[in-house]
Structure formats: structure tokens, C-alpha cells
Amino acid sequence: MAEITAKTLRKIFVIQVFSRRIILSGLASLALTGCAAKQSPIAAAQINAQRSNEVELTQVNYQVITIGGLGQAVRAALAELPDIAAFGELHELRTPKPKIISTTQYFAREVIPVLKECGYLHLVLEHLPSGNDAAAEIENYRLTGQLGPYLVKELENAPDREGIIEMMRQAKENGIALYGAHAEGTPGIPLDLDDNETGPIIKKNMQKKLEELRNSGLKVASFGGTIHNKINPGLSEDWQSSVSDLSLNNRVKEIDIYPADYLAAYPGDPRSYDLPGWQQLVPGKGVKMINFPSGRSVLILPYQK
């Protein structure tokens, strides 16, 4: 097995954040070529190096690695081929900035091809409506590349319409089946719900579809708001992770993708409370991969020029 020498490891440095010392250990960018550690000695060596260099702290304990790009970072995160790959995002900017690439667009362009490469050919999305009408038109798009009238209407005023359509196009080109999980289209659910009412419905829809696919023996991925992606002690049970219950019988990997522009737009948001001092973690280029002992990974992208 390949080894990472002392020359590969950057020196550990200490920063002060909210009067707490956080130890960050960096690793030079690695050319990761495979999804499974058994297929990639370099990936296996990287994972072992992460584990051997973890620093246990009372309140904050994570490790930082610099990787060349988002696709490489996702390959590293999926190195052990979990049963469920749960991707989270901070949604579209509340005050849109011109020419800012959305997280959905990043996901479409750089993550979906890696999902195909790693064998995750089924993707559950918060961004698409649920229900039979939506499912029929999502499948029709996979076959024909044409949006049906129901999806045209549902996506007409979607905040990240271009990103959603690009994600559908990339999924079609890479042979990945999509499943909608949004509250829109859910049988028996009224159309005039506010955000506080739709969140728990999205969680249940995602969990139900993921469980159904896993029970069929499939490796599956999901993509939605990070608030649905991980357990946050400050949230009610209905708002907690759509994958937490599934982790009892499946190997689940939680991966959140945070462009720096989005983190800056959500100051004080509970979804970023677990990254105190995130400003210190923004890369000038490449991707900062923050690994937690729980197995969760956060991928921070640079500010867009």
C-alpha cells in the first residue's frame, strides 16, 4: 500500500476561533483516481493518514485536507463506497449575485459524472416535485430530453431553475435515474405551505424513496438542503436528517458542498454552526475537505471571482 510520507503532510497550524484553539492538519493535493479504497492505494493511504492524524478536542474536532477539485474531493469522500451518499447544500443566495455558479450547477457539472463512475445511478432530489405526475415526466425527460407541461409549470419560478434543468440534463447524459422529493406534488398535501411546513415533508419524502431504493439492493445518492442532510441538535425531530434513521441498516456518508459565497450569505445560520471560523478554511483554489470523526465531510469551494 502506498504511504504518505512526512514530506507530504503540511505542518499543523493553530488558529484562534471564538477563544478556542482548533487544530487543523493539512494534506497536499492528491491525484485520486478511483472511488473505492481497495481500487486506489492512494485513496486508501489518504484515509489512513486522516485517521492517524486526527486531534481529539473537547468541542471542535475535524481535519482539513486540500484537494485539487470538487470531483476529486467527492471521489475521496466516496472512497469506501457507502450504501447511501447524502449530499447537502445551502440553497440559492438570498440576494443573488451576478454570474455566481450555484451549488446545484456545481453538483450537475462536477459531481454527477463522479456518481456514475462510482456506481450511484439513482439520485433523490429535493429540487424536483414528488408524486406520480412528476415521476412520469421525470422519466419521460430521461428518455426524450423534453420537459413535460407539469415540470415546465413547477420549475417556472424555481429560484435555481437553470441549475435544476442542467442537473436533469447531466443525469440523462450519465444514465442516472432521478426521483423528486419536494413537498410539491405530494399526495394529500396542500399547495400553500410555508417553509416551516414543507421541511418535514421533504425529509419524509426523501427518506421513503431512499429506503425503497436501498431495499431493492441499489446504491443511492440524495441531494438537497443541508438542513435535511445531517442531525442538528438544535432542530426538531421533523427537521432532522432524512438519512439518520437509514444509517441503522446502511453505511451512510454525509457530504455537504459549500461555495464560500454561499457561506458568506448565511451569517449566523444554524447550518454552519458546526464550522466556526469557516472564513479561515476558504481555499484560494481547489477544495478544502473537512472530515469529522462522525464520517461527515464538508467541501468548501473558493470565492468566485
Secondary structure, 3 states (H helix, E strand, C coil): CCCCCCCCECCCEEEEECCEEEEECCECCCCCCCCCHHHCHHHHHHHHHHHHCCCCCCCCCCEEEEECCHHHHHHHHCCCCCCEEEEEECCCCCCCCCCCCCHHHHHHHHHHHHHHHHCCCEEEEEEEECCHHHHHHHHHHHHHCCCCHHHHHHHCCCCCHHHHHHHHHHHHHCCCEEEEEECCCCCCCCCCCCHHHHHHHHHHHHHHHHHHHHHCCCCEEEEEEHHHCCCCCCCCHHHCCCCCHHHHCCCEEEEEEEEHHHHHHCCCCHHHCCCCCHHHHCCCCCEEEEECCCCCEEEEECCCC
